[in-house]
Amino acid sequence: MAYYNRQSTGGQSNSGRRFGGNSSSSSQGTRSFRPGKGGRSSGGGNRHGQTIHPSKFINCAVSVEQAVYEPTHLFADFNFEAPLSRNVTTKGYTAPSPIQDQAIPFLMEGRDVIGLANTGTGKTAAFLLPIINQLIIEPRLNSVLIIAPTRELAQQIEEQFTMFAAGMRLFSTLIVGGANIEQQIRRVQRGPHVIIGTPGRIMDLIKRKVLKLGAINTLVLDEADRMLDMGFVTDIQTIVSLTPPERQTVFFSATMTPGISQLAHTFLRDPETVSVRTSDTSESVDQDVIEASSKDEKLEILISLLAKEEFDKVLLFGETKFGVQRLSDHLEQEGFSAVAIHGNKSQSQRQRALKAFKENKAKVMVATDVAARGLDIPNVSHVINFDQPATYEDYVHRIGRTGRGGATGKALTFISRR
């Protein structure tokens, strides 16, 4: 379905009538809704997003018969230690993904690696499996540090570590903001093998002289480009400077900008580069725009969309924490099962919301850009940008939550009526 007339010469849009009939039939609750602070009435929402031309939000998914990747290895070929090999087999892993196939051999040799890969390509297992294998051989405490940009991604990494290391008496600890720091301090003091955390909380524990990095022999920087986008470069430089120079360093990123390249080559020694990146904007995502003249009209259209059967698992992006929570609450009042995920939520609240959405107990997850990167959320049918992203790169990461695993996804972005 097309929502925007690509050949439009400025004629009046009827987008308000496309989704659910005459707009005058909307509820009084819809009329009084104000999802964010300030008095902007733009249908686009994000004032920064107005710099992105609407044509950038339009793309028809192309059904292209992609060549099936033929791995040069099977998991059995990596010669993992027996306990790890059993867990990998039990989980049904036989043929590795491209990033796993190409990166694992270098990591097993102890080489530094730069991995360029999109989210959802199996990169977490690509670095965790060699780490666990080495810990089976030499279970040194406080020897592995994995840094991720967001709490959710760090939690996801720990979950996979726990799964692959089951039954091996190898322990990890998660240190992220939004959770009880005293509990995290106690866990660090017990001496885990693997520390997984976000830059801010890692720095907190370093400043408290709780976390010491002198025993680190493996350092992983996951979603490094996102950490730079979020302003963590100084924290990362400080953290890395406190680890031994002879460590093995693994550097994963979705993009390789000059800044990322400079950072990578500052931290890594003679790295092997493995690139399995695909195009920036997924060809498997139908992308279109919806014109609206106000936030009230946007909400009317949104509610009529969500009532359609095809919108069965929707990731909805807003600009501000306050606006996201208001929007989620309003959708609940309208009868939709919705959860919100944003920076004002505690870690446990965010985990519960994410779990409900993953398990289809919530039809809609309303989020700020904290959820746009790194999360593994299966079977998202639609991504809707209620507020436009600040940059086109943010847009690409948002819509990357749908159209995965060979499915065709759909992404819709609200823009101001012209």
Secondary structure, DSSP 8 states (H G I E B T S, - for coil): ---S-TT--S----HHHHTTS-GGG--HHHHT---SSS----SS--TGGGGS-GGGG-B------------S--GGGG---HHHHHHHHHTT--S--HHHHHHHHHHHTT--EEEE--TTSSHHHHHHHHHHHHHHHS--TT-EEEE-SSHHHHHHHHHHHHHHTTTTT--EEEE-TTS-HHHHHHHHHH--SEEEE-HHHHHHHHHTT----TT--EEEE-SHHHHHHTT-HHHHHHHHHTS-TTSEEEEEES---HHHHHHHHHH-SS-EEEE----SS-TTEEEEEEEESSHHHHHHHHHHHHTSTT--SEEEE-SSHHHHHHHHHHHHHTT--EEEE-TTS-HHHHHHHHHHHHTTS-SEEEE-GGGSSS---TTB-EEEESS--SSHHHHHHHHTTBS-TT--EEEEEEEE--
